[in-house]
Amino acid sequence: MDTSTLGNLTDPVILFFVVGLTAGALRSNLEVPAAVTKFLSLYLLMAIGFKGGQALAVSGVTADGAKVLALAVVLAVTIPVLGYAVLRRRVGAFDAAAIAATYGSVSAVTFIAASQFTTSRGDEPGGHMTVALVLMETPAIVMAVVLAELARSRARRSVLLSRPVGVTVGGTPGAPAPLDDLGDPEPSSGPRVRGVLRTAFTEGTFVLLVGSLVVGLAAGADGGQAMAPLVVDLFKGLLAFFLLDLGLLVARQLREARGIDPMLVGFAVAMPLVGATMALLLGASADLGVGDLTMLTVLAASGSYIVVPAIARYAIPEAQPSRYLTMALGITFPFNIVLGIPLYHLVAGALV
């Protein structure tokens, strides 16, 4: 076994995740209060945003940083399109759109764990990686909503074309069916897309991450030193506690995975590897350093299980949350945390 993989498996952060996973599998009554979980998630986002802003203040947007951000946008657009094309062969359009958005977006917690991993091995990523995280949050969501709207439009046209000539609708011979009767309360995609954009850009985790990045950028060295006891010294310990809680949550989601199509289970492992391969090839061709290349790969390989599910429930209500949430949280997240991160780091080191 590679030493980086072994080191990750024996890292206290990962071991606490395994403790939570085991406790959940045993149906233990161990639980972390919801208020504590919320605090930990907000703390981690604040810390990673602030540290990213601090690093960005020192380095500025370098040539490597600009390349990373450009590649991040390319990946954020390409991955959901590819995922949708594959999924559409086995599941309905709405489920395909929601799952594609899940894997086109990113997992902030996976990013945080990967940042801790690469930094501990002397390959600290640049502050621009936090900007890349922010950039990759939204495009997949918007694309998924557009795909879902196209599916609704096709369904509406299909119903209209299949209606016999002269059929009586609402007592009027030959009258076209009202829009509401066709199962789509919004005939135009404009209001829905605008609503999703507003939700995405005002979502609490997004606002906190961007705000912390700006604060870290503006605070300077003195501000960074003053915040170090909170955002540096306590970071790993609180991350371990948060992953303990996530282990409990993942164990519950794994029980849900028993009822999922085996093809979707395979997709939840294969799609991260496909995204990772794309990022590794693009990043290596752009001569990125090991830290940046690893983090770009982690972003491309992760799936959102917080932001996208919350938005998809509103924007694509026809999709089944038990599918996209269980795939991202129950399968992809533990795969990346335990095996994916050290594997991506190993390959990135070999390519650079």
N, C-alpha and C positions, 0 to 999 in steps of 0.2 A: 504493500500500500504506500502511495506517495506520502512523503512527510508532511506536505501542506494539507492533504486530506486528513491524515491522522491528527495533525495539530488542530484542525477545525472540529473534529469529532470529540476532542478532549478539551476544547475551549469551554470555560464555565458557562458562557452565554448559551452555547448549543446544548450543553448538558442540562441546563435548566429547562430548555425547550423539550428535551427528551423526558425530563421528569414530569412536566405537564402533560405530555402526550401519553405517558404511561399511566398517570393518575386518571386521565380521562378514559383510557381504554379499560381500566379496572372499575370504572364508574364510581370512583371515589367521590366523597362529598367535598373535596378540596375545591375552593372557588375564590376568585379575586373579585371584590365588590366592583360593581359597574362604574362607580364614581372614581375608583382608583385606576381602573383600566383607561377611562377617559383622560384622567390627568396624565398618565404615563404616555399615552399616544400624543397628547398635545406637547408634553415636555420634549419628547424625542424629535418631533417636527421642529420645535423652536430651536433645539440644540443644533440639529444638523443644518438648519437654515442659517443660524448665526455663525457657525463655524465656516460654512460655505462662503458667506459674505466676508468674513475676516480673511479667508484665503484669497478671495477675489480682489480684496482691497490691496493685498500685497503684490499679487502677480498681474492684476489687470486682465483684460481679455486678450490673451496672447494668440499667436497664429494657431497653436494647437487647440486653444479654447474655441476659436472660431470654427475650426474643422469639426470639433466634437459637437458643437451646437448644430451645424449643418447636417451632420450624419444623424443626429438625434431626430431631427425633423423628418429626414428621409425614412428612417426606420419607423417612426410613429405613423407615417402614412402607408408605408408598404406592408407592414405586418398585418394590420386589420384587413386589408384588401385580400392578401394571400389567405389568411385564416377564413374569411368569409367564403372565398371560392372553394376551399376544401370542405368546409362544413355544410355548404348548401347542398352537397350531394347526399347527405345523410339526415339532416334535420331541416325543419322549416325555416323560412326566411327570417322570422323574428328571433328565434333562438340563435340562428347563425349570426345575426347582427349583434346580439347582446354578447355572445361568447367572443366574437371577433373584437369587439370593443374592450372586453376584459383583458385579452391578451395583447391588444395594441397599446393599451395604457400601461401603467407601471405600478409597482408595489413600493411605497415609501419605506416600509419596514425592511423589505429585502435589501433595498438600497442602503439603509442605515447599517444593517448587519454586514453587508459587503464592504462598506466604507471602513468599519471597525476592523474587518479581516485584512484588507489590503494595507491599511495604515500600520497595523501591528507587524506586518512583514516588510516594512520599510518602503512600500510603494504607495505613498500617500497620494490620492488623486487631487487634481486641482479644484479650486472653488467653483470653476465653471461647470463642474459636474452637477452641482445643485441646481444651476440654471437649466441644465439639460433635463433634470428630473421635472422641473416645472414645465418646460416646453412640451414634454411628452405626455403630460396629464390629459390634455384636452383633445387633440386632433382625432384620436380613435373614437371618442365619444360622439363627436359631431358627425364623423363619417358613418358610424353605426346608426345614428338617428336618420340620416339621409337615406341609407339603405332600407331601413324599416319603413320610411315614408314611401319609397319606391314600391316596396312590397304591398303596402296598403293601396297605392294607386293601381297597381296591376290587378289586385283583388277586386277593386271597384269596377274597373273596365271589364273584367271577366264576367261579373254579375250583370252589368248592363248589356253586354253583348249576348249573354245567354238567355236574357229575358225574352219570351215569345212576343211577337208583334201582336198588339191588340189586347194584351193582358190588362186586367183592371187593377189599378193601384189607387188606393184611397178613394174608390168609387168613380174614378174617371177613366173611361176606356182608353188604353194606349198610352196613358201618361207615364213618364219615366219615374222610377222609384226615387223617393226623397233621399237625400244624402245620408240622413240619420238611419234609414232602413238598411243601408249597406254596411253598417258596422264601423264606420269611421266618423267620429263626431267632429273632426277637423278636416275639411276638404283641402285646405292648403297646408303645406309643410312649413310655411314661413313662421306662424305663431309658435309651433312646437319647437323648431330649431332655435328661435330666439329665446324661448323659455329655457331650453337646455343650456344654451350659452350663458345665460344669466345665472342659472343654477351652478354650472361648472366654475364660473369665475368668482362666484360669491360663496362657494362651498367653504366651510370653516377651515379644513385642513389646507386647502390651497391658499387662502388668505393668510393663515399663520405662517406657512412656509415662505411665501413671497415677502411678507412683512419682516420676518426674522432675517431673511437674506439682506434686505435693505438696511435693517438696523445693524447687522454685522458689518456691512460695507461702510456705513457711516460712522460707526463707533470708534474706529481707529485702534491703535495698539493699547492705549490706556483703557479703553472700554473693554477690549478683549481680555486684558489682564484682570479687570474687575469681575468679569463674568466667568472666568476660568473655573473657580470652585464649583459653579453650577453646571456649566455646559461641557466641561472636560472631566473634572475629578469624579463626578457622580454618574457620568454617562454610561459607562459599561455596566455598573451595578444595576441601574434602573432599566437598562436594555435587557439584562438577564431576567429581571422580575417581569417585564412586559412579555418576554418570550415564554416564560412559565405560563402565563395566562393564555397566550396564543396556542401553546401546546394543548391546553384543556379544550380550547375552541376547535382546534384541528381534529382532535379525537372525536368530537361530536360530528363534525362534517364528514369524517371518514365513514361513519356509520351510514350517512346518507348516500355515500358513493356506491354502496352495494346495489342500488337500484338504477344506476346510470348505465347507459349503453356502453359496452366495452370499447367501442370506437372512440367515444368521448374521453374515456379514461386514457386511452393511448394518445389522443390528441393533447391531453393535459400534460403529458410528458414530452411528446415529440415536438409540439409547437415551441416550447422554450428552447429546445435544442436547435430548431431551425432558426429562430430569432437570434440565438447566441452565435450560430455559425455565420449568419449575415453580418452581425456586428463585428465579429472577429476578422472577417475578410475585409470589410470596409475599413475598419480601424487600423488594421495592419498595413493596408495599402496607403493609408494617410499618415503612417509613421507615428502613431500615438505611443506614448509611454505605457509601461505595464499597468500602472495604477489607473490611468484614464481608460485604457483599453478594457481592463477588467470591469470597471464600473459601467462603461457603455454596453458591454456584453450583458451584465446583470440587468440593466434597464430593459434591454431588448428581450431578455429571457423571462422577465417577471410578468405577473398578471395582477391586475388590480382587484382587490377583494373588499375595498372600503368605498372609494369614490364612485367607481363605475356601477357597482350594484345599487348604490343609493340613487344614482341618476337613472339607471336603466329601469328601475321599478316605476318611475314616473314617465319616462320617455318611451319605453318599449314594454308596456304592461302585458302584451301578449306573450312575451318570453317567460320561461320558467326559471325563477331565481334558484331553485334547487339544482339546476344544471350549472349555470355559470358561476355561482358562488361556491358550490362544492368543488368544482374543478379547480378554481383558482386557489382557494384556501385549503381544501382537503388534500389536494394532490400536488399542484405545482409549487405552492409555498414550501412545504416540508422538503420536497425534492431539491429546490434551490438552496434552502438553508443548510441542509446536511451535506449534499453532494455537489450541487451545481456551482456554488461560489468557489470552493477550492479547485474544481475542475476548470472553470473559466479562467481563474488566476494562473493555473498551471499552463494552459494552452496559450494565454496571452504572453507569459514569460518566454515560451518557446518560440513565439512568432516575432517578438521584438528583438 
